[in-house]
C-alpha cells in the first residue's frame, strides 16, 4: 500500500496514495471525507499509552493514571495501563471520535511502555492485556488497528492487530521481527528518519514493506521507497 503520514504543517492532500495517516484531533471530518471520496483510506493517530497535556480531553484522565514524564517529549506523561477500567472511558471516547469523524482505522502510539521508565512496575503481561483491550475496542467499532513498534510482543499480538507501523527498524537492525505480519498477509509500514532512502529502500522493497523516509516532525515531506 502506498501511504502518507503527516502530523505537522499544512497537510498535503494532493498525493496519489492508498492511505493517509493523520492526527485524530487535528484533522476535521470534512477533510477526512474529502480524502475518502477519492477512495483513499484514512487512519487516525492518537497516543494510547501516554497523557498529552495539550489535548482537548486531557482533563478526562484520572490523576492516579499519570506517571513519569516521557523523555524528550514536553508535556507528555506515561500512563498506568494496568488501570484499564480508569482509562477505558477516555480511550473509548477517542475511538468513538474516530468513528464519528469517519476514520477507517486507528494508530495508537506508545503501546510498549512496559519497556520504559514509566514510574509504574509494568510487566509484559500488563502490556499484552492493554493492547488487546485496544484492539478489541477498535474492532467493536468497525475500525482497523495498527500495532505501533512493540516488536517484542509481535508473536502474541499478531492475531489481534491488522497491520503494524514501525519507526527506524533499519536503523536499529530490527526489521526481521516485522516479517510475521507480512507472512500473515498484513501490511507493514516503516518510517526511517536518519538513513537516506538509498540505504534502506532496496531492502524494504525486498521484504515487502511500505517504507518512507520522513523528517522527524512528520511534516509534508516524504520519499517513498515504492
C-alpha positions as CSV (number, residue, x, y, z in Angstrom):
1,X,0.0,0.0,0.0
2,X,1.2,3.5,-0.8
3,X,0.7,5.9,2.0
4,X,1.3,9.3,3.5
5,X,1.8,10.2,7.2
6,X,1.7,13.8,8.4
7,X,1.2,15.3,11.9
8,X,2.6,18.8,11.4
9,X,2.3,21.7,8.9
10,X,-0.3,22.1,6.2
11,X,-1.4,18.6,5.1
12,X,-0.6,17.7,1.6
13,X,-3.9,16.3,0.3
14,X,-2.8,16.0,-3.3
15,X,-0.9,12.7,-3.1
16,X,-2.0,9.7,-5.1
17,X,-1.7,7.2,-2.3
18,X,-3.8,4.3,-0.8
19,X,-3.8,5.6,2.7
20,X,-3.4,8.8,4.8
21,X,-2.2,8.6,8.5
22,X,-3.3,11.8,10.2
23,X,-3.7,13.1,13.8
24,X,-7.1,12.3,15.2
25,X,-7.6,15.6,17.0
26,X,-6.1,17.8,14.3
27,X,-7.9,16.5,11.2
28,X,-11.6,17.5,10.6
29,X,-14.4,15.3,9.5
30,X,-14.7,17.3,6.3
31,X,-11.1,16.7,5.3
32,X,-11.4,13.0,6.1
33,X,-14.5,12.8,3.9
34,X,-12.7,14.7,1.1
35,X,-9.9,12.1,1.2
36,X,-12.3,9.2,1.3
37,X,-14.2,10.5,-1.6
38,X,-11.2,9.7,-3.7
39,X,-11.3,6.0,-2.5
40,X,-8.4,6.6,-0.1
41,X,-8.3,5.1,3.4
42,X,-7.8,7.3,6.5
43,X,-6.0,6.1,9.6
44,X,-6.2,8.4,12.7
45,X,-3.4,8.7,15.2
46,X,-3.6,9.1,18.9
47,X,-1.5,8.3,21.9
48,X,-2.9,5.4,23.9
49,X,-0.1,4.9,26.4
50,X,0.6,8.5,27.3
51,X,-1.1,11.6,28.5
52,X,-0.6,14.8,26.4
53,X,-1.4,18.0,28.3
54,X,-2.4,19.9,25.1
55,X,-5.2,17.5,24.0
56,X,-8.8,18.7,24.4
57,X,-9.6,15.7,26.6
58,X,-6.6,16.0,28.9
59,X,-8.9,16.8,31.8
60,X,-10.5,13.3,31.4
61,X,-7.5,11.4,32.6
62,X,-7.7,10.3,36.3
63,X,-4.7,11.7,38.3
64,X,-3.8,8.2,39.5
65,X,-3.1,7.1,36.0
66,X,-0.3,9.7,35.4
67,X,3.3,8.6,35.7
68,X,6.7,9.9,34.8
69,X,7.3,12.5,32.0
70,X,8.3,11.0,28.7
71,X,12.0,11.7,27.9
72,X,12.4,14.4,25.3
73,X,8.6,14.9,24.8
74,X,7.5,18.0,26.6
75,X,4.0,17.9,28.1
76,X,3.7,14.1,27.7
77,X,3.5,11.7,30.6
78,X,3.3,7.9,30.7
79,X,0.1,6.2,31.8
80,X,-0.5,3.4,34.2
81,X,-2.0,1.0,31.7
82,X,-2.7,-1.5,34.5
83,X,-5.8,0.6,35.4
84,X,-7.7,-0.3,32.3
85,X,-11.1,0.5,33.9
86,X,-9.9,4.1,34.7
87,X,-8.6,4.6,31.2
88,X,-11.4,2.8,29.3
89,X,-13.8,5.8,29.2
90,X,-11.0,8.1,27.7
91,X,-9.8,5.5,25.2
92,X,-13.3,4.5,24.1
93,X,-14.3,8.2,23.7
94,X,-11.3,8.7,21.4
95,X,-12.3,5.6,19.4
96,X,-15.8,6.9,19.1
97,X,-14.4,10.2,17.9
98,X,-12.5,8.3,15.2
99,X,-15.7,6.7,14.1
100,X,-17.7,9.9,14.1
101,X,-15.0,11.7,12.1
102,X,-15.0,8.9,9.5
103,X,-11.6,7.3,10.2
104,X,-11.2,3.8,8.7
105,X,-8.6,2.8,11.3
106,X,-6.5,4.0,14.3
107,X,-2.8,4.2,15.0
108,X,-2.5,4.1,18.8
109,X,1.0,5.2,20.0
110,X,3.2,4.4,23.0
111,X,1.9,0.8,23.4
112,X,5.2,-0.5,24.7
113,X,5.5,1.4,27.9
114,X,6.5,-1.8,29.8
115,X,9.9,-1.4,28.2
116,X,10.4,2.2,29.6
117,X,10.7,4.0,32.9
118,X,7.1,4.9,33.3
119,X,7.0,5.3,37.0
120,X,5.0,2.1,37.3
121,X,6.1,-1.6,37.5
122,X,4.5,-2.5,34.2
123,X,5.0,-6.1,33.1
124,X,4.9,-7.8,29.7
125,X,1.6,-9.3,30.6
126,X,0.2,-5.8,31.6
127,X,1.1,-4.5,28.1
128,X,-0.4,-7.5,26.4
129,X,-3.7,-7.1,28.3
130,X,-3.9,-3.3,27.5
131,X,-3.0,-3.8,23.8
132,X,-5.6,-6.5,23.3
133,X,-8.2,-4.2,25.0
134,X,-7.3,-1.5,22.4
135,X,-7.6,-3.9,19.5
136,X,-10.9,-5.3,20.7
137,X,-12.4,-1.9,21.4
138,X,-11.4,-0.7,17.9
139,X,-12.8,-3.8,16.2
140,X,-16.1,-3.5,18.1
141,X,-16.4,-0.1,16.3
142,X,-15.5,-1.4,12.9
143,X,-12.1,0.2,12.9
144,X,-8.8,-1.4,11.8
145,X,-6.0,-1.0,14.2
146,X,-2.2,-1.0,13.8
147,X,0.5,-2.1,16.3
148,X,3.0,0.7,16.8
149,X,6.5,-0.5,17.3
150,X,6.3,-3.0,20.3
151,X,8.4,-5.5,18.4
152,X,9.0,-8.0,21.2
153,X,5.3,-8.7,21.5
154,X,4.5,-9.3,17.8
155,X,4.0,-13.1,18.2
156,X,1.4,-12.6,20.9
157,X,-0.4,-9.6,19.3
158,X,-0.3,-10.6,15.6
159,X,-3.8,-12.2,15.8
160,X,-5.3,-9.0,17.2
161,X,-3.8,-6.3,15.0
162,X,-4.5,-5.7,11.3
163,X,-1.2,-4.0,10.4
164,X,2.0,-2.7,12.0
165,X,3.8,0.6,11.8
166,X,7.4,0.8,12.8
167,X,9.9,3.6,13.2
168,X,13.5,3.0,12.3
169,X,13.7,-0.8,12.2
170,X,16.5,-0.5,9.6
171,X,18.4,2.0,11.8
172,X,18.3,-0.5,14.7
173,X,18.6,-3.7,12.6
174,X,15.3,-5.0,13.8
175,X,13.3,-5.4,10.6
176,X,13.3,-9.2,10.6
177,X,11.0,-9.0,13.6
178,X,8.3,-7.5,11.4
179,X,8.1,-10.4,8.9
180,X,5.3,-12.3,10.7
181,X,2.9,-9.5,9.6
182,X,4.0,-9.9,6.0
183,X,3.8,-13.7,6.2
184,X,0.2,-13.3,7.6
185,X,-0.8,-11.0,4.7
186,X,-0.9,-7.9,6.9
187,X,0.7,-4.6,5.8
188,X,3.9,-3.4,7.3
189,X,4.5,0.4,7.3
190,X,8.1,1.6,8.1
191,X,9.4,5.1,8.6
192,X,13.1,6.0,8.6
193,X,14.4,9.4,9.6
194,X,18.2,9.4,9.7
195,X,19.1,6.8,7.0
196,X,18.9,8.1,3.4
197,X,16.5,6.2,1.1
198,X,19.3,4.6,-0.8
199,X,20.4,2.9,2.5
200,X,17.2,1.1,3.2
201,X,14.7,1.2,0.3
202,X,16.0,-1.7,-1.6
203,X,15.9,-4.0,1.4
204,X,12.4,-2.6,2.4
205,X,11.0,-3.4,-1.0
206,X,12.6,-6.9,-1.0
207,X,10.9,-7.5,2.4
208,X,7.6,-6.2,1.0
209,X,7.4,-3.3,3.5
210,X,5.7,0.0,2.7
211,X,8.6,2.3,3.7
212,X,9.0,6.0,3.8
213,X,11.8,8.5,4.5
214,X,10.4,11.3,6.7
215,X,11.5,14.3,8.7
216,X,11.2,13.7,12.5
217,X,8.5,16.3,12.9
218,X,6.4,14.3,10.3
219,X,5.7,17.3,8.1
220,X,4.6,17.1,4.4
221,X,8.0,15.9,3.1
222,X,8.4,12.2,2.3
223,X,10.3,10.0,-0.1
224,X,8.5,6.7,-0.7
225,X,10.5,3.5,-1.5
226,X,7.8,2.3,-3.9
